[in-house]
Amino acid sequence: DIEGPERFEKFHAAFNTTVIGFFQGNRTTDPHVPAFIDVAESMRGRGLFAACWDGCTPESIGLPRFYSDAGAVELANETGRAPFVLVLKPAENRSVEFAGDLASDLGLFSKVLSLPLLGSYDFQSRQQYREAGVPVGMLWVSSHEFGVPGSRADVILRNLAQRHAGAVSMVKLNASADGILMRMYGLEPWRLPAFGIADREDFYADRFAFKVDPEEHDAFWEDPGKASQGLSTFCDDYRAKKLEPSHETLFLNSNYTWQPGHVQEVVWGTYQRDVNHSTQDILLELYSPQRDNHHTHTAVMQVVAHSLRSLNLVKVARMDASQNWVPPGLTTRAKDSITADYFVISGNVTRRVVKFRGISRILEQMPERLLRFLHEQSTLDWELDPHLPDMKEVTEQLEQMKGHEEDAKKAAMEEWIEHEKAEFRRLKGEGKFDGMDLNLDNINVEGLMADMMNQGRGRRKKEL
């Protein structure tokens, strides 16, 4: 309870964050007290909550003497009116007026303001943001600009933090150290500065990226006023829930173009254009590059694409599911497993999606199976037989590719084993294994390599 200027002066600077409610009634009669107390309990440990009763004002407790931005306030003398609430930040010499519903909005407002106006994003502070559970606006800058006080990034971020105080917390990140976080927003880590908002500090939180046309990027960020206005509008849209979440994506080379007869490389950033907006029926592969015989699988899809080179009604595409967001309609294990899945996506308005169920462990059979699957599920009229490849020739090519992969894998294992043996001899020479009966001659290297090779095959067989 604040009873006058003396008591306010005694406690207001004792905490990083102080929330004061100026109530029309008293503790027992004002109907808004329970909601205020509920918020105070949820903020325990993050700030001090205080109340001034019976129609008192900020001027009556001497608040403007300490906070220059807290001007004169005229409070309506209405029975049952909501309390006037101020959040005080003594270390920053500022006060922020709360405007919203006491029960539903004051909690978020207070939690955001309990954090620094411009925050850092080291390990300790991340825990604070995670516990607060508030939206976080992230501005990535180059390592050179990161360490410059008063830089354009600071000006822009400060403008944003002040305009959206109590709604979105703001942090500045060094792209050299935290650029990897940009991938979850679908932002290009080499194009700086960059901005995005996370619903909260959590791996599974929705994220929203502010996108700037690459040709206008530099000019946009060079003008702090223009950048502040554009980002503020983006924050307004976020708060109004007008934005669609952004997702993780890889990036294609800027001069990449797809040619018929080849597999089209797709990333989430191009998925809407190349898949959802395509008028062709598409055979899409979602894969993990860590799968066994990855290059042979790649050759399988190339055989299919080459067989359809003269047909413009369909196309073959693939996307790395381990590095790109996969839309919910495409159920796949390739996101978290070393495998692949195949789908036919129709090019008509209904966008029908059918999953391939006929995966074979004999890769030489896959081109024909995939072609027949595409033909069966296609919504367009075309003949299959003219596009079936010479299976004898295909089998020879794929067997040769598989042999090369197996030889490369074996050579890598041999190199690794030789390295480990050399390290063992070095440590043994230093006396690390004195008194232990260890002898490299007792190790069955061929058997060890065979076991390692078979483990990979067994894992793949189990997944199939």
Disulfide bonds with the S-S distance in Angstrom:
Cys52-Cys56 1.53
